[in-house]
Amino acid sequence: MLFREFLVFDDDAGTKPVSAIPFKQNSVRLHLFTLPASQLLKIAYVSRRGTSRDESYQRIINPNRLKSLTNFILDSKNLLMANPIIIAFDPETYGSVTYNEEKKLNFKNIACSAWVIDGQHRIFAFKDIDLPSKKFKKYDIQIPIVALEKTNTLLQSETFLNINYYQKKIDSLLIYDLAASFQYPRNALVWPSLLTLKLNESGILQGLIKVKELDEKKSLQTTNFVRTILEELLGYNSAIDDYDGPLYTLAKFNKNTRIDTPKNESAFKSHLDILQKYFVEVMALTKKQGTNWKDNATARGFLSSSAIQAFMLVLSAILRVEKKKNIDFKSILKPLENVDFTAGTYAEYRAGYPSIQGYTKDLLQTISDQIGKDYRYTPISQIRKKIETAKKSKAKSTKSKAKSTKSKAKSTKSKAKSTKSKAKSAKSKTK
């Protein structure tokens, strides 16, 4: 049961003695053991900060994160969850946490008796999976647990804070580097990470992107590419774990099969070709005879992270209008041949996202004014909202038409009945 404050829990958690290792840290007694996911779900609960319970310290559970983790579990052929869930036994269990003659841990057989300090999303990602069923039983894996005994909420809160604040976050470069080595694109980071790696291995951007932690300092980072490719070009929608971006629409891949399958290899080649051809024409804007284009590109700000991300948003807008693989990027980008991101209005934008938005808007406006096509960037979240609104409006209109048709049919039936009645009455009078 997720939330004990709602008072929706069973009395019987069906707990059994488990093999465990007791140990102490300072004066706190802890127990290291494992439980099947289904069993842990019964004894674990969270009391979320923001509810009426004053001592709550956990975060609100994020539904999208839960769904992503559930999908990860179901997509895993060899599910492995090695990080322990940290729980604290509730006061009503004090005195019942004992070890039997076989040195197995016993604790009170009651549901919602262990407060989750860390790992709430990992464990509750199992809640919508029918673990007892034959089909999903393989996902009912043993989950490692560290349980605190006889601790007050202040100590639990401090433990939560220490875990979530002082623990160093894994460098995103390492995450993307690892993602690029996966054989299946089930994880959303795999495809864009591999595309970024290949952009750095060959083509106009070869050697210009820092893709590994030990690489020397470079002006471009993997992060500049991965997030924009994933969210805008591929259009990954975490709410439904699917894609709807313009690059993905041109060449779709199957996230549940290996990257080296014919379909996925073809899609990957198409995506990489489009990106490489596009950036060739982008950087061609900085080339001058007798000079080094990289020096020119750097001097004009073309190799800054903000400019690169803005150019990818421009690509997104172009793909949405052109809707084809073979695009004359040279002609479309020609109006930008005098662009300098270090001068004029471009120099007025601050660093970060505001500059990316400003660059994108100005670049597309310059192109549209000279090309005569309406290349306009709209965040993909707004596009989805617009599509959803249109769908709802269409459904409402269809329902209204159906209701109108039904009403007309009823009216026609009523008229027919009235005509029949009049005919019967006339016939009666004739007689």
Residue pairs with C-beta under 8 A, 6 or more apart in sequence:
1 8
1 9
1 10
1 42
1 45
1 111
1 112
2 45
2 46
2 61
2 124
2 127
3 45
3 46
3 47
3 48
3 51
4 45
4 47
4 112
5 47
5 51
5 52
5 53
9 45
9 111
9 112
10 42
10 111
11 110
11 111
12 109
12 110
12 111
13 39
13 42
13 43
13 109
13 110
13 111
13 113
14 39
14 42
14 109
15 39
15 42
15 43
15 107
15 108
15 109
17 100
17 102
17 104
17 105
17 106
18 33
18 34
18 35
18 104
18 105
19 33
19 103
19 104
19 105
20 31
20 32
20 33
20 99
20 104
20 105
21 31
21 32
21 33
22 29
22 30
22 31
22 32
22 99
22 105
23 29
23 30
23 31
23 32
24 30
28 148
28 149
28 150
28 151
28 155
29 148
29 149
29 150
30 146
30 147
30 148
30 149
31 97
31 105
31 145
31 146
31 147
31 149
32 84
32 144
32 145
32 146
32 147
33 105
33 145
33 147
34 142
34 143
34 144
34 145
35 43
35 142
35 143
35 145
36 131
36 140
36 141
36 142
36 143
37 123
37 126
37 131
37 139
37 140
37 141
37 143
38 126
38 131
38 132
38 140
40 85
40 123
40 143
40 145
41 123
41 124
41 126
41 127
42 111
43 87
43 110
43 111
43 112
43 113
43 114
44 85
44 87
44 112
44 114
44 115
44 116
44 123
44 124
45 112
45 114
45 115
45 116
46 58
46 61
46 115
46 116
46 120
46 124
47 53
47 55
47 56
47 58
47 115
48 56
48 58
48 59
48 60
48 61
49 56
49 57
49 58
49 59
49 60
50 56
50 60
55 153
55 157
57 153
57 156
57 157
57 160
57 161
58 116
58 117
58 120
58 160
59 120
61 120
61 121
61 124
62 121
64 238
64 239
65 121
66 121
66 124
66 125
67 238
67 239
67 241
68 238
68 241
69 121
69 122
69 125
70 125
70 126
70 128
70 129
71 241
72 125
72 186
72 187
73 79
73 125
73 126
73 129
73 139
74 129
74 139
75 186
75 256
79 138
79 139
79 141
81 122
81 141
81 143
81 144
82 144
83 119
83 122
83 144
84 119
84 143
84 144
84 145
84 146
85 116
85 118
85 119
85 122
85 123
85 143
85 144
85 145
85 146
86 116
86 117
86 118
86 119
86 145
86 146
86 147
86 148
86 159
86 163
87 114
87 115
87 116
87 117
87 145
87 146
87 147
87 148
88 114
88 115
88 117
88 147
88 148
88 149
88 151
88 156
89 97
89 107
89 113
89 114
89 147
89 148
89 149
89 150
90 112
90 113
90 114
90 115
92 108
92 110
92 113
93 107
93 108
93 110
93 113
93 114
94 149
94 150
96 106
96 107
96 108
97 105
97 106
97 107
97 108
97 149
98 105
98 106
98 107
99 105
99 106
100 106
107 113
114 147
115 156
116 123
117 148
117 156
117 159
117 160
117 163
118 159
118 160
118 163
118 164
123 143
126 139
126 140
129 136
129 139
130 136
131 137
131 139
131 140
132 140
148 155
148 156
148 159
171 213
172 222
172 223
173 210
173 211
173 212
173 213
173 221
173 222
173 223
174 213
175 189
176 189
176 193
176 196
176 211
176 222
176 223
176 226
177 193
177 197
177 211
177 212
177 213
177 222
179 187
179 189
179 190
179 193
179 194
180 190
180 193
180 194
180 196
180 197
180 211
182 190
182 259
183 258
183 259
183 260
184 190
184 255
184 256
184 257
184 258
184 259
185 191
185 194
185 253
185 255
185 259
185 264
186 255
186 256
188 230
188 236
188 238
188 241
188 255
189 226
189 230
190 259
191 229
191 230
191 234
191 253
191 255
191 268
191 271
192 225
192 226
192 227
192 229
192 230
192 234
193 222
193 226
194 259
194 268
195 225
195 229
195 268
195 271
195 272
195 275
196 209
196 211
196 222
196 225
196 226
196 229
197 211
197 222
198 272
199 205
199 209
199 225
199 272
199 275
199 276
199 279
200 206
200 207
200 208
200 209
200 211
202 276
203 276
203 279
203 280
204 276
204 279
204 280
204 283
205 220
205 279
205 283
208 218
208 219
208 220
208 294
208 303
209 218
209 220
209 221
209 222
209 224
209 225
210 216
210 217
210 218
210 220
210 221
210 222
211 222
219 298
219 303
219 304
219 305
220 303
220 305
220 308
221 305
224 305
224 308
224 309
225 308
225 312
228 309
228 312
228 313
229 247
229 275
229 312
230 236
231 245
231 380
232 245
232 312
232 313
232 316
232 380
233 245
233 246
233 247
233 248
233 312
233 315
233 316
233 319
234 243
234 245
234 247
234 248
235 243
235 244
235 245
235 246
235 247
235 248
235 249
235 380
236 242
236 243
236 245
237 243
237 244
237 384
243 252
244 380
244 384
245 316
245 380
246 316
246 319
246 320
246 323
247 271
247 274
247 316
247 319
249 323
250 270
250 274
250 319
250 323
250 324
250 325
251 266
251 267
251 270
251 271
251 325
252 267
253 263
253 264
253 267
253 268
254 261
254 263
254 264
257 263
257 264
258 264
259 265
259 268
270 325
273 325
274 315
274 319
274 325
274 327
275 315
277 329
278 311
278 315
278 329
279 311
280 329
281 329
281 330
281 333
282 302
282 311
282 329
282 333
283 293
283 297
283 302
284 293
284 330
285 302
285 333
285 336
285 337
285 339
286 293
286 296
286 297
286 300
286 302
287 293
287 296
288 296
294 303
297 303
299 342
300 339
300 340
300 341
300 342
301 307
301 340
301 341
301 342
301 346
302 308
302 341
304 341
306 341
306 349
306 351
306 352
306 355
306 356
306 359
307 341
307 359
309 356
310 355
310 356
310 359
310 360
310 363
311 363
313 356
313 360
313 377
314 360
314 363
314 364
314 367
314 375
314 377
316 377
316 380
317 360
317 364
317 375
317 376
317 377
317 378
318 327
318 329
318 332
318 375
319 327
321 373
321 374
321 375
331 371
332 367
332 371
332 375
333 367
334 370
335 366
335 367
335 369
335 370
335 371
336 363
336 366
336 367
339 346
339 363
339 366
340 346
341 347
341 359
345 358
345 362
346 358
346 359
346 362
349 355
349 358
349 359
360 377
361 377
364 375
364 376
364 377
367 373
367 375
368 374
368 375
368 376
